[in-house]
Amino acid sequence: MPATDTTADTAVDSRPTQHVLGACPHDCPDTCAFVTTVQDGVALKVQGNPDHPHTDGVLCTKVSRYTERTYHPERILQPLKRSGPKGSGRFEPVSWDAALDDIAARLRAIAQRDPQAILPYSYAGTMGLVQSESMAARFFNRLGASWLDRTICATAGGEGLTQTLGGKVGMKVQFFAESQLIVIWGSNSIASNLHFWRHAQAAKRNGARLVCIDPRRSETAEKCHEHIALRPGTDAALALAVMHELITHDWLDHDYIARHTVGWEALRERALQWPVARAADICGVPAQQIHELARAWGTTQPAAIRLNYGMQRVRGGGNAARAIACLPALTGAWRHRAGGLLLSSSGQFPMDKAALQRPDLLATGLPGRRPRTLNMVQIGDDLLREGSPPGAPGWGPKVEALVVYNSNPVAVAPDSGKVVRGFSREDLFTVVLEHFQTDTADHADYILPATTQLEHQDIHLSYGHTDVLLNRPAIAPVGQARPNTQIFRDLARRMGFAEPCFADDDDALCRAAFGDRVDYDLLLRQGFATLDLPDAPFAQGGFPTPSGKCEFFSQRLADAGLDGLPDHVPNYEPAGSSATYPLAMISPPARNFLNSTFVNVKSLRDIEGEPVLEIHADDAAARGITSGMVVRVFNPRGEYRCKAEVSPRARPGVVNGLGIWWRKLGLDGTNVNQLTSQQLTDLGRGPVFYDCRVQVAPSA
């Protein structure tokens, strides 16, 4: 299908339609190719691109309704200026010129004192390389603003993978269809990785065994042959016990270990400290389940692990990812194209990050200095902190200005009681680029209307497959909406940034993302281009580590004073640690939401109903709780009220607070992140959303 195709669609009426090739922008490993049908400048529908092998014409329920988002009646279509107290949600229309002039003047005045008092806050509201961190990064580098450590999703698992395999690399997703054993670890694939699930189903029809490892009995767990419902934060213990069984039963590929790994003897000694009984006690699962998992892994070829990020949102998440990533090398699973592991494929893309983001501009905006870095997970503390000297946590000036784009931190950041207090500061100047008046936008001084994926150009890599995708604008921007790139170009001009790079248009930025390493003409013609990579990337070793081998022992970690071997790192708030807060709480996404995106799409919210807490029947009975009852979920960080659902999806001792609802849609104007903490993971400085203890009681 060409990038734009004009045809007469008499099934609708006689007026011609266009079909424009695009890409899904959302934070999902599938990165689907889609086709938008346009008539008279209006997008009629969005469908999966049947010519893209990975998408195969299929979109998830959320994105298939994307026109509901673009034409939503509550969409912000003109700049807005605050007219009431912070957080009141009261705004009045203002012109683009007036808004941008005032924003630039305010930022310029702050920057003259110290540009590090200005902080960008963004994440994966779009996964596009251009509308996320291209012109925006250039703007903040030139300004000399504080750097944001963008860690809120995947850095613990990513760092664990990097220390073991050398990067975010792995097997090709399509070859799971040929596996004979698939272990789905920390993933509700039906809800969050639909196209992988189709490959898993194909393997299942061909006789493969599917095992799901997840504290929650998710939709995916229900469809697998076996569900191992371990306690949150115990994944490394389980992996080490599997290693113990592989060793004691000699279910090992000694040749692969000798040729293509580093640190085997040290890992062997560590694993032998983890007999099945010890791990069973920590994980809260039957010892026989662990033994059978190890037997299956050690005696089945080809065998593959689809690891996802749910398992790394605890204190020991990085170590857990390291331990799991060791398993394929122990059995030689990498020898087969249908064997190995996939957590993320994003490290395999030859992106030219410097060309997009231009870190060299920092020398212009802040000669001889390196800005401080603030971790986005701890934005609640950072906004409430006064200035501090170099070397102190969050050193530098008090945050005076915040520019938020592609994120909704008031809803998604942990310990949200503190986040709200920080955003409510009257002396904090806040600009939010948004489609809707989210919880965060309610606290803005200015809301600037941003385009949706149907209205701008962008280029995408994937963390679930190995195709580059190009998104072409299908319609003109609705109302006065502007692409993120244009907003930052406009601000740069008003700030007096005269460097030629601020004049690059979106097509030039898309071309710069991969340079000549990807055929851009092919992207223009068919919307996607497949990377030329081997089918079995590590069949003969060749890992992108310093040694070129799978590093069971990481010298880089040891040199940093950390344990060079993977180990079980207990949660900050482990099982049995508190009689006052005896229940572990995890907060997986509701099936029809993606982070806090789509919460305001009525057709999807109607499917979800309302915020709920899943609780096991035994825990509910002990508290006098029945389904439909309003309950208080609380800990020292705060309290959250929602409806209880007594459900077999919850294991005893663990409750599931499905998220991430906008706070304003909750019973008390809160959501589940009222209870989560700002602690960080062992590796990667990531969040610990699933390392959280609570008590639950009927609400008065």
Residue pairs with C-beta under 8 A, 6 or more apart in sequence:
1 19
1 21
1 35
1 49
1 50
1 51
1 526
1 527
2 21
2 525
2 526
3 20
3 21
3 470
3 472
3 524
3 525
3 526
3 527
4 18
4 19
4 20
4 21
4 472
5 18
5 19
6 16
6 17
6 18
7 16
7 17
7 19
8 14
8 15
8 16
8 17
9 16
9 17
9 37
9 39
12 39
12 44
15 39
15 40
16 39
17 37
17 38
17 39
17 44
18 37
18 38
18 39
18 474
19 35
19 36
19 37
19 38
20 35
20 36
20 38
20 472
20 473
20 474
21 33
21 34
21 35
21 49
21 470
21 471
21 472
21 526
21 527
22 33
22 34
22 35
22 36
22 46
22 453
22 454
22 471
22 472
22 474
22 527
23 31
23 32
23 33
23 34
23 128
23 453
23 458
23 460
23 469
23 470
23 471
23 527
23 528
24 30
24 31
24 32
24 33
24 34
24 59
24 63
24 453
25 126
25 127
25 128
25 131
25 453
25 458
25 460
25 471
26 62
26 63
26 124
26 126
26 127
26 594
26 597
27 123
27 124
27 125
27 127
27 153
27 594
27 595
28 60
28 192
28 193
28 464
28 594
29 173
29 192
29 193
29 196
29 308
29 344
29 462
29 463
29 464
29 465
30 54
30 55
30 60
30 193
30 194
30 195
30 196
30 462
30 464
30 465
31 54
31 127
31 460
31 461
31 462
31 463
31 464
31 465
31 467
31 469
32 48
32 49
32 52
32 54
32 55
32 58
32 59
32 60
32 63
32 195
33 48
33 49
33 51
33 52
33 54
33 55
33 467
33 469
33 527
33 528
34 46
34 47
34 48
34 49
34 55
34 59
34 63
34 66
35 46
35 47
35 48
35 49
36 43
36 45
36 46
36 454
36 474
36 475
37 43
37 44
37 45
37 46
37 47
38 44
38 474
38 475
41 475
41 476
42 475
43 67
43 70
43 71
43 454
43 474
43 475
44 67
45 67
46 59
46 63
46 64
46 65
46 66
46 67
46 454
47 57
47 59
47 64
48 55
48 56
48 57
48 58
48 59
48 64
49 55
49 57
49 527
49 528
50 56
50 57
51 526
51 527
52 467
52 469
52 527
52 528
53 174
54 173
54 174
54 195
54 465
54 467
55 195
56 195
56 198
58 194
58 195
58 198
60 194
61 592
61 604
61 607
62 592
62 593
62 594
62 598
62 601
62 604
65 601
65 603
65 604
66 452
66 453
66 454
67 454
68 601
68 602
68 603
69 75
69 435
69 452
69 598
69 601
70 452
70 454
70 455
70 475
70 478
71 478
72 435
72 436
72 600
72 601
74 436
74 437
74 600
75 435
75 436
75 449
75 478
75 479
76 434
76 435
76 436
76 437
76 441
76 447
76 449
76 481
77 449
77 478
77 479
77 480
77 481
78 93
78 94
78 449
78 479
78 480
79 93
79 94
79 95
79 96
79 98
79 99
79 446
79 447
79 448
79 449
79 480
80 91
80 92
80 93
80 94
80 444
80 446
80 447
81 91
81 92
81 93
81 94
81 98
81 99
81 102
81 445
81 446
82 90
82 91
82 444
82 445
82 446
83 90
83 91
83 92
84 90
84 91
85 426
86 423
86 424
86 425
86 426
86 428
86 443
87 420
87 423
87 424
87 442
87 443
88 442
89 437
89 442
91 437
91 447
94 446
96 480
96 482
96 490
99 446
99 448
100 487
100 490
100 491
100 494
101 494
102 446
103 431
103 446
103 491
103 494
104 491
104 494
104 495
106 401
106 429
107 118
107 143
107 401
107 429
107 491
107 495
108 495
110 117
110 118
110 400
110 401
110 429
111 117
111 118
111 143
111 144
111 145
113 397
114 396
114 397
115 143
115 144
115 145
115 365
115 366
115 371
116 144
116 145
116 146
116 371
116 372
116 396
116 397
117 146
117 396
117 397
117 398
117 399
117 400
117 401
118 140
118 143
118 145
118 146
118 399
118 400
118 401
118 402
118 403
119 145
119 146
119 148
119 374
119 382
119 399
119 401
119 402
119 403
120 136
120 140
120 145
120 146
120 148
120 402
120 403
120 404
120 405
121 148
121 376
121 379
121 402
121 403
121 404
121 405
121 407
121 409
122 132
122 133
122 136
122 148
122 150
122 404
122 405
122 406
122 407
123 150
123 152
123 153
123 376
123 406
123 407
124 132
124 153
124 406
124 407
124 595
125 132
125 405
125 406
125 407
125 408
125 597
126 132
126 406
126 453
126 458
126 484
127 460
128 453
128 458
128 459
128 460
128 471
129 351
129 356
129 458
129 459
129 460
129 461
129 509
129 510
129 513
130 356
130 457
130 458
130 459
130 485
130 506
130 509
130 510
130 513
131 406
131 451
131 456
131 458
131 483
131 484
131 485
132 406
132 484
133 356
133 357
134 356
134 357
134 485
134 509
134 513
135 484
135 485
135 488
135 489
135 492
135 502
135 504
135 509
136 405
136 484
136 485
136 488
137 356
137 357
137 358
137 359
138 357
138 358
138 361
138 488
138 492
138 501
138 502
139 488
139 491
139 492
139 495
139 497
139 502
140 403
141 357
141 358
141 359
141 360
141 361
141 362
141 365
142 358
142 361
142 362
142 364
142 365
142 492
142 495
142 497
142 499
142 502
143 365
143 495
144 362
144 365
144 366
144 369
144 371
145 371
146 371
146 372
146 373
146 374
146 396
146 399
147 371
147 372
147 373
147 374
148 373
148 374
148 376
149 373
149 374
149 375
149 376
149 685
150 376
151 375
151 376
151 377
151 680
151 684
151 685
151 686
151 687
152 376
152 377
152 412
152 413
152 686
152 687
153 309
153 686
154 309
154 312
154 344
154 463
154 686
155 681
155 683
155 684
155 685
155 686
156 312
156 313
156 317
156 318
156 321
156 681
156 682
156 683
156 684
156 685
156 686
157 307
157 309
157 311
157 312
157 317
157 318
157 321
157 343
157 344
157 684
157 686
158 168
158 321
158 343
158 344
158 684
159 318
159 321
159 683
159 684
160 312
160 317
160 318
160 319
160 320
160 321
160 322
160 325
160 566
160 683
160 684
161 167
161 168
161 169
161 170
161 321
161 322
161 325
161 343
161 344
162 168
162 347
163 318
163 322
163 551
163 554
163 556
163 557
163 683
164 321
164 322
164 325
164 326
164 545
164 550
164 551
164 552
164 554
164 566
165 325
165 341
165 538
165 543
165 544
165 545
165 550
165 551
166 543
166 544
166 545
166 546
166 551
167 347
167 348
167 544
168 343
168 344
168 345
168 346
168 347
168 348
168 463
169 345
169 347
169 348
169 537
169 543
169 544
170 340
170 341
170 342
170 343
170 344
170 345
170 537
171 304
171 334
171 337
171 338
171 339
171 340
171 341
171 342
171 536
171 537
172 337
172 342
172 345
172 465
172 466
172 533
172 535
173 195
173 196
173 199
173 342
173 345
173 464
173 465
174 199
174 465
175 199
175 304
175 337
175 338
175 535
176 182
176 196
176 199
176 200
176 203
176 304
176 306
176 338
176 342
177 199
177 200
177 202
177 203
177 206
177 338
178 203
178 206
178 302
178 337
178 338
179 203
179 208
179 302
179 303
179 304
179 338
179 339
180 203
180 207
180 208
180 209
180 300
180 301
180 302
180 303
180 338
181 208
181 209
181 211
181 296
181 297
181 300
181 302
181 303
181 304
182 200
182 203
182 208
182 209
182 210
182 211
182 303
182 304
182 305
182 306
183 211
183 213
183 293
183 297
183 303
183 304
183 305
183 306
184 200
184 210
184 211
184 212
184 213
184 214
184 220
184 224
184 306
184 308
185 212
185 213
185 214
185 235
185 305
185 306
185 307
185 308
185 311
185 324
186 213
186 214
186 235
186 307
186 308
186 309
186 310
186 311
186 312
187 193
187 214
187 220
187 306
187 307
187 308
187 310
188 214
188 216
188 218
188 219
188 220
188 221
188 310
188 588
188 591
189 196
189 197
189 200
189 220
189 306
189 308
190 197
190 218
190 219
190 220
190 223
190 591
191 218
191 219
191 220
191 589
191 591
192 308
192 589
192 594
193 306
193 308
193 464
195 464
195 465
196 306
196 464
197 220
200 208
200 210
200 306
203 210
204 210
209 225
209 226
209 296
209 300
210 223
210 224
210 225
210 226
211 224
211 225
211 226
211 227
211 228
211 293
211 296
212 218
212 220
212 221
212 224
212 226
212 227
212 228
213 227
213 228
213 230
213 235
213 238
213 311
214 220
214 221
214 227
214 228
214 229
214 230
214 310
215 229
215 230
215 231
215 232
215 584
215 586
215 651
215 654
215 656
215 690
216 229
216 586
216 588
216 614
216 649
216 650
216 651
216 654
216 656
217 227
217 229
217 648
217 649
217 650
217 651
218 588
218 649
219 591
221 227
221 229
226 289
226 292
228 238
228 285
228 289
228 290
228 293
229 284
229 285
229 651
230 238
230 283
230 284
230 285
231 282
231 283
231 284
231 575
231 584
231 651
231 653
231 654
232 314
232 571
232 584
232 586
232 654
232 690
232 691
233 314
233 315
233 316
233 317
233 320
233 570
233 571
233 574
233 690
233 691
234 279
234 282
234 283
234 284
234 568
235 311
235 320
235 323
235 324
236 316
236 319
236 320
236 322
236 323
236 324
236 566
236 567
236 568
236 569
237 274
237 278
237 279
237 282
237 283
237 568
238 279
238 283
238 285
238 290
238 293
239 320
239 323
239 324
239 326
239 327
239 566
240 270
240 271
240 273
240 274
240 279
240 323
240 566
240 567
240 568
241 274
241 275
241 276
241 278
241 279
241 280
241 283
241 290
241 294
242 290
242 293
242 294
242 297
242 327
243 267
243 271
243 274
243 323
243 326
243 327
243 330
244 271
244 272
244 274
244 275
244 276
244 279
244 294
245 251
245 276
245 290
245 291
245 294
245 295
245 298
246 252
246 271
246 294
246 297
246 298
246 330
246 331
247 268
247 271
247 272
248 272
249 294
249 295
249 298
251 294
251 295
251 297
251 298
251 299
251 331
252 298
252 330
252 331
253 330
253 331
253 332
253 335
255 332
256 329
256 331
256 332
256 334
256 335
257 264
257 329
257 330
258 264
259 541
260 329
260 334
260 538
260 540
260 541
260 543
260 549
260 550
261 329
261 549
261 550
261 551
261 552
262 545
262 547
262 549
262 550
262 551
262 552
262 553
263 551
263 552
263 553
263 554
263 564
263 565
264 552
266 552
266 553
266 564
266 565
267 326
267 552
267 553
267 565
267 566
270 565
270 566
270 567
274 568
276 287
276 290
276 291
276 294
277 287
279 290
280 286
280 287
280 289
280 290
282 568
283 290
284 575
284 651
284 653
296 303
297 303
297 327
297 331
298 331
301 331
301 332
301 333
301 336
301 339
302 333
302 336
302 337
302 338
302 339
303 328
303 331
303 333
303 339
304 328
304 333
304 338
304 339
304 340
304 341
304 342
305 324
305 327
305 328
305 340
305 341
305 342
306 341
306 342
307 321
307 324
307 325
307 341
307 342
307 343
308 343
309 343
310 586
310 588
310 690
311 317
311 320
311 321
311 324
312 318
312 320
312 321
312 681
312 686
313 681
313 686
313 687
313 688
313 689
313 690
313 691
314 320
314 571
314 681
314 688
314 690
314 691
315 569
315 570
315 571
315 572
315 679
315 681
315 682
315 688
315 691
316 567
316 568
316 569
316 570
316 571
316 681
316 682
317 681
317 682
317 683
317 684
317 686
317 688
318 681
318 682
318 683
318 684
318 686
319 563
319 566
319 567
319 568
319 569
319 682
319 683
320 566
320 568
320 569
321 343
321 683
322 554
322 566
322 683
323 566
323 567
323 568
324 341
325 341
325 343
325 550
326 550
326 552
326 566
327 333
327 341
328 334
328 339
328 340
328 341
329 550
329 552
332 339
333 339
333 340
333 341
334 340
334 536
334 537
334 538
334 539
334 550
335 536
335 539
336 536
336 539
337 535
337 536
337 539
339 536
340 536
340 538
342 464
344 463
344 464
345 462
345 463
345 464
345 465
345 466
346 461
346 462
346 463
347 544
348 466
348 531
348 533
349 461
349 462
349 466
349 468
349 514
349 531
350 514
350 517
350 518
350 531
351 461
351 513
351 514
352 512
352 513
352 514
352 515
352 517
354 360
355 512
355 513
355 515
356 509
356 512
356 513
358 501
361 499
361 501
362 370
362 371
364 499
371 396
372 394
372 395
372 396
374 382
374 394
374 399
375 382
375 680
375 685
376 409
376 413
377 413
377 414
377 678
377 680
377 685
377 686
377 687
378 394
378 678
378 680
379 409
379 413
379 419
379 422
380 413
380 414
380 415
380 416
380 417
380 418
380 419
380 421
380 422
380 678
381 394
381 415
381 418
381 678
382 394
382 399
382 422
383 399
383 402
383 418
383 419
383 421
383 422
383 423
383 425
383 428
384 418
384 421
384 422
385 394
385 398
385 399
386 398
387 396
387 397
387 398
388 394
388 395
388 396
389 395
390 396
399 428
400 427
400 428
400 429
401 428
401 429
401 430
401 431
402 423
402 428
402 429
402 430
402 431
403 430
403 431
403 433
404 430
404 431
404 432
404 433
404 434
404 440
404 444
405 432
405 433
405 434
405 450
405 484
406 433
406 484
407 440
408 438
408 439
408 440
408 595
408 596
408 662
409 419
409 423
409 440
410 416
410 419
410 420
410 423
410 438
410 439
410 440
410 442
410 443
410 663
411 438
411 439
411 440
411 596
411 660
411 661
411 662
411 663
411 671
411 673
412 595
412 596
412 660
412 673
413 419
413 673
414 673
414 676
414 677
414 678
414 687
414 688
414 689
415 637
415 638
415 673
415 674
415 676
415 677
415 678
416 638
416 663
416 670
416 671
416 673
416 674
416 676
417 637
417 638
417 670
417 674
418 678
419 673
420 443
420 663
422 428
423 430
423 440
423 443
424 443
429 445
430 443
430 444
430 445
430 446
431 444
431 445
431 446
431 448
432 438
432 440
432 441
432 443
432 444
432 446
432 447
432 448
433 447
433 448
433 450
433 484
433 487
434 440
434 441
434 447
434 448
434 449
434 450
435 449
435 450
435 452
435 481
436 600
437 447
438 596
438 662
439 596
439 662
439 663
439 664
441 447
442 664
448 482
448 487
449 479
449 480
449 481
449 482
450 481
450 482
450 483
450 484
450 487
451 477
451 478
451 481
451 482
451 483
451 484
452 478
452 481
453 471
454 473
454 474
454 475
455 473
455 474
455 475
455 476
455 477
455 478
455 481
455 483
456 471
456 473
456 477
456 483
456 485
456 506
457 470
457 471
457 472
457 473
457 483
457 506
457 507
457 510
458 470
458 471
458 506
458 510
459 468
459 469
459 470
459 471
459 509
459 510
459 513
459 514
459 523
460 468
460 469
460 470
460 471
461 468
462 469
466 530
466 531
466 533
467 528
467 529
467 530
467 531
468 514
468 518
468 523
468 528
468 529
468 530
468 531
469 523
469 527
469 528
470 510
470 520
470 523
470 524
470 527
470 528
472 527
477 483
482 490
483 506
485 506
485 509
489 502
489 503
492 502
493 502
504 512
510 520
511 520
514 520
518 529
518 531
519 529
522 529
523 529
538 550
541 548
541 549
541 550
542 548
543 549
543 550
543 551
545 551
546 555
546 556
552 565
552 566
553 564
553 565
554 564
554 565
555 564
557 563
557 564
557 683
558 564
562 683
569 682
571 577
571 584
571 688
571 691
572 677
572 679
572 688
572 691
573 581
573 584
573 677
573 691
573 692
573 693
575 584
575 653
576 582
577 693
578 693
580 695
581 635
581 636
581 693
581 694
581 695
582 653
582 693
582 695
583 619
583 653
583 654
583 655
583 693
583 694
583 695
583 696
584 653
584 654
584 655
584 692
584 693
584 694
585 633
585 654
585 655
585 656
585 657
585 672
585 675
585 690
585 692
585 693
585 694
586 654
586 655
586 656
586 657
586 689
586 690
586 692
587 656
587 657
587 658
587 659
587 660
587 672
587 673
587 676
587 689
587 690
587 692
588 656
588 658
588 659
589 595
589 658
589 659
589 660
590 608
590 658
590 659
590 660
590 661
591 607
591 608
592 598
592 604
592 605
592 607
592 608
593 599
593 604
593 608
593 659
593 660
593 661
595 660
596 660
596 661
596 662
598 604
598 605
599 605
599 660
599 661
599 662
599 665
600 662
605 665
608 658
610 642
610 643
611 642
611 643
611 657
611 658
611 661
611 665
611 666
611 667
611 671
611 672
612 642
612 643
612 644
612 645
612 658
613 631
613 633
613 642
613 643
613 644
613 645
613 655
613 656
613 657
613 658
613 696
614 645
614 647
614 649
614 650
614 655
614 656
614 658
615 625
615 631
615 644
615 645
615 646
615 647
615 650
615 655
615 656
615 696
616 646
616 647
616 648
616 650
616 651
616 652
616 653
616 654
616 655
617 646
617 648
618 652
619 625
619 650
619 652
619 653
619 655
619 696
620 626
620 644
620 646
623 696
623 697
623 698
624 698
625 631
625 644
625 646
625 696
625 697
625 698
626 644
626 646
627 644
627 645
627 646
627 647
628 643
628 644
628 645
629 643
629 644
629 698
629 699
630 641
630 642
630 643
630 644
630 667
630 698
630 699
631 641
631 642
631 643
631 644
631 696
631 697
631 698
631 699
632 639
632 640
632 641
632 696
632 697
632 698
632 699
633 639
633 640
633 641
633 642
633 655
633 657
633 672
633 675
633 694
633 695
633 696
634 640
634 675
634 694
634 695
634 696
634 697
635 675
635 692
635 693
635 694
635 695
637 674
637 675
637 676
637 677
638 670
638 674
638 675
639 668
639 670
639 674
639 675
640 657
640 666
640 668
640 670
640 671
640 672
640 674
640 675
641 666
641 667
641 668
641 670
641 699
642 657
642 666
642 667
642 672
644 696
647 656
649 656
650 656
655 694
655 696
657 672
657 675
658 672
659 671
659 672
659 673
660 671
660 672
660 673
661 671
661 672
662 671
663 669
663 670
663 671
673 689
675 692
675 694
676 687
676 688
676 689
676 692
677 688
677 691
677 692
678 687
679 688
679 691
680 686
680 687
680 688
681 687
681 688
